[in-house]
Amino acid sequence: MTAKITIKKTFKGLLLGAAISASMTGVAQAAEVEVLHWWTSGGEAKALGTLRDSLQGQGIGWKDMPVAGGGGSSAMTVLRSRVMSGNAPTAVQMMGFDILDWGDQGVTANLNEVAKAGNWDAVVPAALKKFSKTNGQWNAAPVNVHSTNWVWGNKAVMDKVGIEIPANWDDFVSAMQKVKAAGLIPLAHGGQAWQDATIFDGVLMATGGIDFYRKALIDLDEQALTSKTMQQVFDRMRVLRGLVDDNFSGRDWNLASAMVMNEKAAFQMMGDWAKGEFLNAGKVPGKDFVCFRTPGTQGTVTFNADQFTMFKVDDDRHEAQMKMAAAILSPEFQIAFNTVKGSVPARTDISDEAFDACGKKAMADLKEAGANNTLVGSMAHGHASPAAVKNAFYDVITAHFNGDMSSQEAVKQLAASVKNAI
Ligand code: GAL
């Protein structure tokens, strides 16, 4: 029996040890990695710090290249211009189909040796591996698994208004209406295309179920895209639009999380990076906030995984790059990072011991969904279709949410713009 890996020493202890041995042997920080990412919120930056510290403990310098913007669209734009000018960063935070796109361009580094030494093939879940590799070559090191079909609720607000965790979609809407009647904001939301799309992942799953999700968002089946069910999805998006506050437009996701934390709003529908914000503010799951699957999506998981795609670099950065890849998949790092980030490990052999109640649930849900074939990639976060199609979804979802487009019109435009993007 292979025992699950738990933390034997504290991660801090490991880092300290590594730092001391580096300084004793006089290892200078000759090598460095340049890391392009969009982890700029408090919780995200704290999580990323665990990687920077781990590398610094090995004598590897860190050149930070943050590009703000959840979902990573802006980061991907910056990346394109860097690669086009022949100056790719060492490592780039990336998701799903974007990794495959870059893998096809022949500009990514080959991580096979590190992957072999670390036995990645055996420990990285198939759903992630499918994006990390092109033609048998590992291009990216998976950091975590997030999922988008979550709701974050403020416990005190729920108690004050007298609402329980809703069991289905209709209960969820009634609960939010009660919050509104009590003079509070039902849904904390940031009106940015990727956030609208993040909500859409959950609404669509709750409305059509797993088969519909696959048909509409992964197979891009025209019948599904133009169906009555899809109209109902947009109807529900319209209902949600009536449950956000007047100032939602353009708001960053972490500010929406803060509204839930500060008892201004009851709920946020957001991936579990939101938990990283709650934890970073000292909030305790079960006491200050609750986490539950988007009502009506229980038993399914719409996942997204961040990976660091490694680009071909000059010889002087190669060794540091390989060390970074190895560090990312180490069990110690996976635990240290993911307990802070709100995500769960990108390895199947890690114990849930160090994780809080929401993390334990996330790990159990992921396992169950994997076994039941109800694990699907998040459309909003690049795991259902390539970027062009994802952007076609974004455009229509956000135009509908922010305007007065009817559900019929939205469905029509969606089918047309997806067809155009394929
Ligand atoms: C997602 C990413 C998460 C989180 C979020 C908000 O795309 O997977 O790690 O950072 O964006 O920035």
Boltz pocket constraint, residues with backbone or C-beta under 6 A from the ligand:
constraints:
  - pocket:
      binder: B
      contacts: [[A, 38], [A, 39], [A, 44], [A, 69], [A, 70], [A, 71], [A, 72], [A, 95], [A, 146], [A, 253], [A, 273], [A, 304], [A, 305], [A, 306], [A, 381]]
      max_distance: 6.0
